[in-house]
């Protein structure tokens, strides 16, 4: 008889425990989702701010800087993204150059590849500039240079011996 009463008490306690767990699940789950969403938004905001900050850990002396200028001197003519409602085609003429670090370990092997890959460099510049409209292009020159530099360092050459991209002339019409 004692075994049956003990079994009933254990069963009742288990059912009460399970019921309370289900109630807690429905009470706390919406709050957990909201908190998780808030944490995700804060993390994304912090990442965006950190991505835009350029950290220069090792400074390059002026004597270690080399400049690569392209063979064509007229500049690169690039069609810009169309503005909705504007039937006129707009373009930009960009004269560009690369600033290289002569003291970088990859400089001696990568420097000859710069001239050999000039067409690819032009393609990267053209691709990044084409993303903008006539109204946006002048305001986003620094973003364009940063994006071109990132693609050249990561995708084209796989090295950070290129310090920066500079536009000596950037005319949009």
Secondary structure, DSSP 8 states (H G I E B T S, - for coil): -HHHHHHHHHHHHHHHHHHHHHHHHHHHHHHHHHHHHHHHHHHHHHHHHHHH-----S---GGGEEEEE-S-SS-EEEE----TT--S--EEEEEEEEEEETTSTTHHHHHHHHHHTHHHHHHHHHHHHTTS-HHHHTTTHHHHHHHHHHHIIIIISSS--EEEEEEEEEEE-
